[in-house]
Amino acid sequence: MTESKKTALLIIDMINRMDFDGAEDLYENTKEIIDPIINLKRYAQQKDMPVIYVNDNFGMWKENHHKLIDYCKEGMAKDWIEKLEPDEDDYFIFKPKHSGFYGTQLNFLLEDLDVEHLIMTGIAGDMCVLFTAKDAYMEGYSMWVPKNCMASEETIYNDAALQIIHRLTQCDITPFEQK
């Protein structure tokens, strides 16, 4: 990880109701990334890195993130949402599409925080994390996408997305290891 540059941790779509076709598979594959993301968040907090939740809005355009979290807790992912809920000083950005940059204020926030390097985690790796990583690269950010902090409905597509992210952006995809 590049600690010489100001770094932020992105947690993508982990606040999720999991009530769509394929949710059961994504839920099962996500279970193994919960603890690494929790530990990575603790690490980021110890290093005074901003933690930014970038999340689907589920059509809740008029709501705040607290109402979105409550809504998502009604789904099958309640157990991990309670473990991963944003802290009071974390940032929360609603996104309308797959990329955390498309139609959001994420880039403005990162510029304001003087961030140059992103650590990306979350679901669905083969869609939302992949699209966010592509856009981050296009915006000039360096990245680390720890492979043990990203999940998709199918492992084969998650692995393929990690390889695409690595090949196209030359970012680090080594797993996060708690030190």
BELTAQUI-V993935 format. One record per run of one state. SS is the DSSP state (H for helix, E for strand, - for the rest). FROM is the first residue (numbers start at 1). LEN is the number of residues. Records with the same first field share a line. If there is no record, write none. Layout:
SS: FROM-LEN, FROM-LEN
//
This chain:
-: 1-6, 13-10, 47-3, 57-8, 73-5, 85-6, 96-10, 113-4, 124-1, 139-3, 145-2, 152-3, 170-2, 173-7
E: 7-6, 50-7, 91-5, 117-7, 142-3, 150-2, 172-1
H: 23-24, 65-8, 78-7, 106-7, 125-14, 147-3, 155-15
//
